Amino acid sequence: MVTIFPGHGSWGNADASIIQVSKNLNFTKMKKIQFLFAAVIMTAVFSAFTTKQPTTLYYRDASGEFIEKTMPGECDPGQFNCEYEWTGAVDPNDPQEEGNYVPTGEALRIFVPSEK
C-alpha cells in the first residue's frame, strides 16, 4: 500500500522510507495469512489420517457365532477369547468367518452378557 501525504512536495528519504515500511508491512501480513491458511489445511489433513475410528468389539457365544458387543457382561472361563475386532481380512462378506476377526480380549475366556 503506497501512501502519498498531501502537502509534501518532495520525495525525500523520509517519504521513501515510509513507503518502504508500508510495503514491507503488507507483504508480512500477507505472508502470515498464507502461513496460517497452510497450517489449518495441514492440520485438517493430518488429523484425518491419524484419527482412529471407534472400534466395534465382538464376542463368540457358546455355538461359536460372532456377535457384536452391545451390552455389558463378564469374561468367564471358556473356550473363546473375550473380545474380537473385525478386520474383514479373509472374506468381508462373511461375518462368521473366523479369519475376519482378531482376538483382543482375554484368552480362553468367554463373554457372558449381563441380563437386563
C-alpha positions in Angstrom: 0.0 0.0 0.0 1.5 3.3 -1.1 0.5 6.4 0.9 1.1 9.8 -0.5 0.9 12.6 2.0 -0.6 15.8 0.7 1.4 19.0 1.2 4.8 17.2 0.8 6.3 18.5 -2.3 9.5 16.5 -2.3 10.1 12.8 -2.1 12.9 12.8 0.4 14.4 10.0 2.3 11.6 10.2 4.9 8.9 9.7 2.4 10.7 6.8 0.7 11.2 5.1 4.0 7.5 5.4 4.9 6.6 3.9 1.5 9.1 1.1 2.0 7.9 0.3 5.5 4.3 0.3 4.3 5.2 -2.2 1.5 7.0 -4.5 4.0 4.1 -4.5 6.4 1.7 -5.5 3.7 4.0 -8.3 2.5 4.5 -9.6 6.0 0.8 -9.6 6.8 0.0 -11.4 3.5 2.7 -13.9 4.3 1.3 -14.6 7.8 -2.2 -15.1 6.4 -0.9 -17.6 3.8 1.1 -19.4 6.5 -2.0 -19.5 8.8 -4.1 -20.9 6.0 -1.5 -23.6 5.1 -1.2 -24.6 8.8 -5.0 -25.0 9.1 -5.1 -27.1 5.9 -2.2 -29.3 7.1 -3.8 -29.8 10.5 -7.0 -30.9 8.9 -5.2 -33.3 6.5 -3.0 -34.9 9.2 -5.9 -35.3 11.7 -8.0 -37.1 9.0 -5.2 -39.6 8.6 -4.4 -40.1 12.3 -7.9 -40.1 13.8 -8.7 -43.7 14.8 -12.3 -44.7 14.2 -14.2 -46.2 17.2 -13.6 -50.0 17.3 -16.7 -52.3 17.3 -16.0 -55.3 19.6 -17.5 -58.7 19.1 -17.7 -61.9 21.2 -18.4 -65.5 20.4 -21.3 -67.3 22.0 -21.3 -71.0 23.1 -22.1 -72.1 19.5 -19.0 -70.1 18.2 -21.1 -67.4 16.4 -19.6 -63.9 16.4 -22.0 -61.3 17.9 -21.4 -57.6 18.4 -20.9 -56.5 22.0 -23.8 -54.1 22.7 -24.2 -54.7 26.4 -22.1 -55.2 29.4 -21.1 -58.6 30.7 -18.4 -60.8 32.3 -15.5 -62.7 30.8 -15.9 -66.2 32.3 -13.5 -69.1 31.8 -14.4 -70.8 28.5 -13.0 -71.8 25.1 -13.0 -68.4 23.3 -11.4 -65.0 23.7 -13.4 -62.4 25.5 -13.3 -59.8 22.7 -12.6 -59.7 18.9 -12.1 -56.8 16.5 -13.4 -57.1 12.9 -10.7 -56.9 10.2 -12.5 -58.4 7.2 -9.2 -59.8 6.1 -10.3 -63.2 4.7 -13.9 -62.6 3.4 -15.5 -59.2 4.2 -18.9 -60.7 3.1 -18.9 -63.4 5.7 -19.4 -62.1 9.2 -18.9 -65.6 10.7 -15.5 -66.3 9.1 -13.0 -66.6 12.0 -10.2 -65.1 9.9 -12.1 -61.8 9.7 -11.5 -61.2 13.4 -8.5 -60.5 15.6 -8.8 -61.6 19.3 -8.1 -58.7 21.6 -9.6 -59.8 24.9 -8.5 -62.2 27.5 -7.6 -65.6 26.1 -9.7 -68.7 26.9 -12.5 -66.6 28.5 -16.0 -66.4 27.0 -18.0 -63.2 27.2 -21.3 -63.7 29.1 -23.7 -60.7 28.5 -25.5 -59.3 31.6 -29.2 -59.9 31.8 -31.3 -56.7 31.6 
